[in-house]
Amino acid sequence: MQDLSQVSSARQQRALWLSTIAFTTCFAVWMIFSIIGIQIKQQLSLNDTEFGLLIATPVLSGSLLRIFLGVWADQFGGRKVLTGVMLAGAISTWLLTHAQTYPQFLLAALGVGIAGSSFSVGVAYVSKWFPAEKQGTALGIFGAGNIGAAVTASCWRRW
């Protein structure tokens, strides 16, 4: 990252808004099992333990991966890592459409969990674009990407 005094406000805003949109998208993907889980439970006749594991898998894998991906964002750059997170989330979501057995759904859930790690990547990335006195506002805007959970629910109801 270059010296912040050399970065235009337009570039800062672009980085902030594109990161927020990416985070919103990733958060929507991360929460998809909370929406489609009931149908999967019925389709596969899952018991409560199997269903709980399926729903928890993306949340747990995403939470654990945040540690590593946040560090990688600092080391390799947030843009590269966030792009990788989004690609992995997209591939996992696509694979989810082909899952038919419980192990396949669990594997897809592990991959979808990668999208949940976008929070730590985005925080590391957005922070570098703003001086300390503006980071709180920038990170607050970025954090509003949590609305992705509502986007998932809203889109599913319409579909």
Summary of the structure (lengths in Angstrom):
residues: 159
radius of gyration: 17.0
end to end distance: 41.8
largest distance: 58.8
contacts: 513
relative contact order: 0.20
helix: 87%
strand: 0%
